[in-house]
């Protein structure tokens, strides 16, 4: 049956001025028309939903999520101690949480080996309610590399190509590489609790020994990107070392997670090559602002505040250079539940990465769809696109916290959430 949402304010995701009162019409999965009430013909037999006082916008796209993490427990302990069944239950729970936050599409950036394939099968069979999922399968790292404890450790170009092909076999549309960063993970859980085992000399006062250096060789990076691109997949990287980052940019990576220590030449490469940036401010932002409630020590809260300010400055450099952003929460990380999406948009505006709420919404809808290569079907509320619709109480342009007041969520025209409650039993 044709559904008509009428009377509310429409923010279509393109950045154009809102329309009010608006009409949005969809039949089945697809939007038929969107525009100002009185200018769009309404079918006589349509089901009409009155949304006066509410705002319609495209379903949000969270471009950095981890479904198997619960936002509470230590990440390494979850990966080492959780059974596969526990990880699957967490993923199912977090799919539903994403929906209640108005998220209709996620880019899942690494779960346990094969888990995302099983999640997708459960969704296809109607056993699980959740957003559309683009995913990387499981991330690739060198032996002993960053978060090796649940990644696929691979060394040499042959092993890299094999690992990329395995992820594609399990439905990955992205490949994620851990490109060079912290060596805080020792070779065993016991050793890791004693601190970095590779630091053999005492540090001077104020000295901070570097734990970042390139991981993959240029040949390995080139092999991974070539293998992914030949199969029509994109590649993203989590990297904190400047030299490694330059290698990835020069060799054609598609997206950078979190941000990093880039110079002007590297930023020019990002803009010219169209490399996307996913800032993921939520972990630092929520730990800094809610750390006391979470039981963090005062010095830890202050450290996160300082880190957030430092990262915001680096990220603003990228935005000023013209690098395009997408929104990603890093959901599942400590203090970042899968239903706190609005906090990421608020943090992007507060940090000066988006000039206002409208820009934050565009970054979180249209930009996300473009990065995924799905702008022809997702990201804006326009005719001939999928009816992924978020309805919230109030005006998010006046207060982004309105995005937390979710009234309805439609996924492909199906009502999935009503007054914050998922409508399907699973």
C-alpha positions in Angstrom: 0.0 0.0 0.0 1.1 3.6 -0.7 2.1 5.5 2.5 2.0 9.2 2.8 3.9 11.1 5.6 2.5 14.6 5.8 2.6 17.7 7.9 6.1 17.5 9.2 9.3 19.3 8.2 11.4 17.6 5.5 15.2 17.7 5.6 16.0 15.8 2.5 19.8 15.2 3.1 21.0 17.3 0.1 21.7 20.4 2.2 18.8 22.3 0.7 16.5 24.4 2.9 13.9 22.3 4.8 10.4 22.0 3.4 7.4 22.6 5.8 4.7 21.4 5.8 6.0 18.5 3.7 4.7 15.4 1.9 6.7 12.2 1.5 5.1 9.4 -0.5 6.5 5.8 -0.9 5.1 2.6 -2.2 6.8 -0.6 -1.1 10.5 0.1 -0.9 10.8 3.1 -3.1 10.0 6.8 -2.7 7.5 8.1 -5.2 7.6 11.8 -4.4 8.8 14.4 -1.9 7.9 18.0 -1.7 5.8 20.7 -0.2 2.2 19.9 0.9 -0.2 21.1 -1.7 2.3 20.8 -4.5 2.5 17.0 -4.5 -0.5 14.9 -5.5 -1.6 12.4 -2.9 -3.2 9.1 -4.1 -6.8 8.7 -2.9 -6.2 5.2 -1.5 -3.0 6.0 0.4 -2.4 5.4 4.1 -1.8 8.9 5.5 0.4 9.4 8.6 0.2 12.9 10.3 3.6 14.1 11.5 2.9 17.7 12.5 5.6 19.0 14.8 8.0 16.3 13.7 10.9 16.2 11.3 11.6 13.7 8.5 15.1 13.1 7.3 17.1 10.2 5.6 18.0 7.3 7.8 21.4 8.0 9.3 24.5 6.2 8.0 27.0 5.2 10.7 30.3 4.6 8.7 32.3 3.0 11.6 30.7 0.4 13.8 31.7 -2.8 15.7 28.7 -4.9 16.2 30.4 -7.5 18.4 31.5 -5.0 21.1 29.2 -4.0 23.9 30.5 -0.5 24.7 31.2 -1.6 28.3 33.9 -4.2 28.6 37.5 -4.0 27.7 37.9 -4.6 23.9 40.7 -7.1 24.2 39.0 -9.1 26.9 35.8 -9.3 24.8 37.7 -10.6 21.8 39.7 -13.1 23.8 37.0 -14.2 26.4 33.7 -14.0 24.6 32.4 -17.2 23.0 31.4 -17.0 19.4 27.8 -17.3 20.5 28.2 -14.3 22.9 29.6 -12.2 20.1 26.6 -13.2 17.9 24.1 -12.2 20.6 25.8 -8.9 21.1 25.7 -8.3 17.3 22.0 -9.0 17.2 21.3 -6.7 20.2 23.4 -3.9 18.6 21.7 -4.2 15.2 18.4 -3.3 17.0 20.1 -0.5 19.0 21.3 1.1 15.7 17.7 1.1 14.4 16.3 2.7 17.6 18.9 5.5 17.1 17.6 6.2 13.5 20.5 4.4 11.8 19.4 2.5 8.7 22.8 1.8 7.2 26.1 0.9 8.8 29.6 0.2 7.6 30.8 -2.5 10.0 34.6 -2.2 10.3 35.7 -5.6 11.6 34.2 -8.3 13.6 35.2 -11.9 14.5 36.1 -14.0 11.5 33.0 -14.9 9.5 30.6 -13.3 12.0 29.3 -10.6 9.6 28.5 -13.3 7.0 26.3 -15.0 9.6 24.6 -11.8 10.6 23.8 -11.0 7.0 22.4 -14.5 6.5 20.2 -14.1 9.7 18.9 -10.8 8.4 18.1 -12.3 4.9 16.2 -15.1 6.6 14.1 -12.7 8.6 15.7 -13.9 11.9 17.2 -10.6 12.8 16.1 -6.9 12.5 18.8 -4.4 11.7 20.1 -1.8 9.4 21.6 -2.3 6.0 25.2 -3.5 6.5 28.2 -2.8 4.4 31.2 -4.5 6.0 34.9 -5.4 5.8 34.6 -8.9 7.4 37.6 -8.9 9.6 40.5 -6.5 9.4 44.0 -7.4 8.2 47.2 -6.7 10.1 50.8 -7.9 10.3 51.8 -10.6 12.8 51.5 -8.9 16.2 50.0 -5.8 14.6 47.4 -3.4 16.0 44.4 -5.4 17.6 46.0 -8.6 16.2 44.0 -10.6 18.8 40.9 -10.8 16.5 42.3 -9.7 13.2 43.8 -11.8 10.4 47.5 -11.7 10.7 49.1 -11.9 7.3 52.7 -11.2 6.1 53.8 -11.0 2.5 51.9 -10.2 -0.7 50.6 -13.8 -1.2 49.1 -13.9 2.3 47.6 -10.5 1.9 45.9 -11.4 -1.4 44.5 -14.6 0.1 43.1 -12.7 3.1 41.5 -10.1 0.9 39.9 -12.8 -1.2 38.6 -14.6 1.9 36.8 -11.5 3.1 35.3 -11.0 -0.3 34.1 -14.6 -0.2 32.2 -13.8 3.0 30.5 -10.8 1.5 32.9 -7.9 2.3 32.3 -4.7 0.3 35.3 -3.1 2.0 38.7 -4.2 3.1 40.2 -2.8 6.3 43.9 -2.6 7.0 45.6 -1.8 10.2 48.4 0.2 8.7 50.8 1.2 11.4 50.2 2.3 15.0 50.3 1.3 18.6 52.2 -1.7 19.8 50.4 -1.8 23.1 49.2 -5.3 22.6 51.9 -7.7 23.9 52.0 -11.3 22.7 49.9 -12.6 25.6 47.1 -11.2 27.7 49.3 -11.6 30.8 52.2 -9.7 29.4 50.0 -7.0 28.1 49.0 -6.1 31.6 52.6 -5.3 32.6 52.9 -2.6 30.0 54.7 -2.3 26.7 57.3 -5.1 26.7 59.5 -3.6 24.0 60.5 -0.6 26.1 63.7 -1.8 27.7 65.1 1.5 29.0 63.5 3.9 31.5 62.0 7.1 30.0 63.2 10.6 31.0 60.7 12.8 32.7 58.2 14.0 30.1 59.5 11.6 27.5 56.9 9.6 25.6 58.5 6.7 23.7 56.9 6.3 20.2 54.9 3.1 19.7 54.0 3.9 16.1 55.8 2.8 13.0 54.8 1.5 9.6 53.4 -2.0 9.5 52.7 -3.3 6.0 55.4 -2.8 3.4 54.5 -0.8 0.2 54.4 -4.0 -1.7 51.9 -5.5 0.8 49.8 -2.4 0.7 49.8 -2.3 -3.1 48.8 -6.0 -3.2 45.8 -5.5 -0.8 44.5 -2.4 -2.7 45.0 -4.0 -6.1 43.2 -7.2 -5.0 40.3 -5.3 -3.5 39.9 -2.8 -6.4 40.0 -5.5 -9.0 37.0 -7.0 -7.3 35.2 -3.7 -7.1 35.8 -3.3 -3.3 37.1 -0.3 -1.5 39.9 -0.1 1.1 40.1 1.8 4.3 42.9 2.1 6.8 43.4 2.7 10.5 46.9 4.2 10.7 48.7 6.5 13.2 52.2 6.7 11.6 52.8 9.5 9.2 55.1 7.5 6.9 52.7 4.6 6.7 49.9 7.0 6.0 51.7 8.5 3.1 52.3 5.1 1.6 48.5 4.3 1.7 47.6 7.7 0.1 50.2 7.2 -2.7 49.0 3.7 -3.4 45.3 4.6 -3.7 43.4 3.9 -0.4 39.8 5.0 -0.4 39.2 6.1 3.2 41.1 7.1 6.4 39.7 6.1 9.8 40.0 8.5 12.8 42.4 11.0 11.3 46.1 11.3 11.8 49.4 13.2 11.6 49.1 14.4 8.0 51.1 17.3 6.4 50.0 19.7 3.7 51.1 17.4 0.9 49.2 14.5 2.3 46.1 16.6 2.6 46.4 17.6 -1.0 46.6 14.0 -2.0 43.4 13.3 0.0 41.5 16.0 -1.7 42.8 15.2 -5.2 42.2 11.5 -4.9 38.9 11.8 -3.1 40.0 10.0 0.0 37.2 10.1 2.6 37.8 10.8 6.3 35.8 9.2 9.1 36.7 11.2 12.3 35.0 9.0 15.0 35.0 11.6 17.8 32.5 9.7 20.0 35.0 7.6 22.1 37.0 10.6 23.2 34.0 12.9 23.4 31.8 10.6 25.5 34.7 9.5 27.7 35.6 13.1 28.3 32.1 14.4 29.0 30.7 11.3 30.8 33.8 9.8 32.3 32.9 10.5 35.9 29.7 8.5 35.5 31.6 5.8 33.8 34.0 5.5 36.7 37.1 7.0 35.0 39.7 8.6 37.2 40.0 12.4 37.0 43.4 12.2 35.3 42.0 9.9 32.6 39.1 12.3 31.9 41.5 15.2 31.6 43.8 13.1 29.3 40.8 12.4 27.0 39.8 16.1 26.9 43.3 17.0 25.9 43.4 14.3 23.3 40.0 15.4 21.9 41.2 19.0 21.5 44.4 17.8 19.8 42.5 15.6 17.4 39.9 18.3 16.7 42.7 20.6 15.6 44.2 17.9 13.2 40.8 17.2 11.8 40.0 20.8 11.2 43.1 21.0 9.1 41.8 18.3 6.9 38.3 19.9 6.6 39.9 23.3 5.8 41.9 21.6 3.0 38.7 20.3 1.5 38.8 16.7 2.6 35.3 15.2 2.6 33.9 13.7 5.9 31.5 10.9 6.7 30.0 10.2 10.1 31.2 7.2 12.1 30.8 6.6 15.9 33.2 3.7 16.5 30.1 2.2 18.2 31.0 -0.6 20.6 34.1 1.1 21.9 34.0 1.8 25.7 31.3 4.5 26.5 30.0 4.4 22.9 26.7 2.5 22.8 25.2 1.7 19.4 22.2 3.9 20.2 24.1 7.2 20.9 24.6 8.3 17.3 23.4 11.8 17.8 26.4 12.5 20.1 28.8 12.1 17.1 27.0 14.8 15.1 27.0 17.1 18.2 30.7 16.4 18.6 31.5 17.2 14.9 29.7 20.6 15.2 31.3 21.4 18.6 34.8 20.5 17.2 34.3 22.8 14.2 34.3 20.0 11.6 30.8 20.9 10.5 29.7 24.5 10.5 26.2 23.7 11.6 23.6 21.0 12.2 22.6 20.9 8.6 26.1 20.1 7.4 26.4 17.4 10.1 23.2 15.8 8.8 24.5 15.9 5.2 27.7 14.3 6.3 25.7 11.6 8.1 23.4 10.8 5.2 24.3 11.9 1.7 28.1 11.8 2.2 27.9 8.3 3.8 25.9 7.0 0.8 28.3 8.6 -1.7 31.3 7.0 0.0 29.6 3.6 0.0 28.9 4.0 -3.8 25.1 3.9 -3.1 24.1 7.5 -3.6 21.7 6.4 -6.4 19.6 4.5 -3.8 20.5 5.9 -0.3 21.3 9.1 1.5 18.6 11.5 0.5 14.8 11.6 0.5 14.1 12.0 -3.2 12.0 10.2 -5.7 13.3 6.8 -6.9 15.4 6.2 -3.8 14.8 3.7 -1.1 12.4 4.7 1.6 14.9 4.8 4.5 13.2 7.4 6.7 13.9 8.8 10.2 11.2 10.7 11.9 12.1 12.6 15.1 10.3 14.8 17.5 11.4 18.5 17.2 13.8 20.3 15.0 17.4 18.9 14.8 18.6 22.0 13.0 17.8 23.9 16.2 19.1 21.2 18.5 20.8 18.1 17.3 19.7 16.3 20.4 16.3 16.0 18.7 17.9 13.1 16.7 17.7 11.1 19.9 13.9 11.6 20.1 13.1 8.9 17.5 9.5 8.5 16.7 9.6 6.3 13.6 12.1 4.6 11.4 11.3 3.1 8.1 13.7 0.7 6.4 12.9 0.2 2.7 9.3 1.4 3.4 8.8 -1.0 6.3 8.0 0.5 9.7 10.8 -0.8 11.9 10.7 1.5 14.9 7.7 3.3 16.6 8.3 5.6 19.5 11.7 4.2 20.0 10.6 0.5 20.0 11.6 -2.0 17.3 8.4 -3.3 15.9 9.6 -6.8 14.9 10.1 -9.5 17.5 13.7 -10.3 16.4 
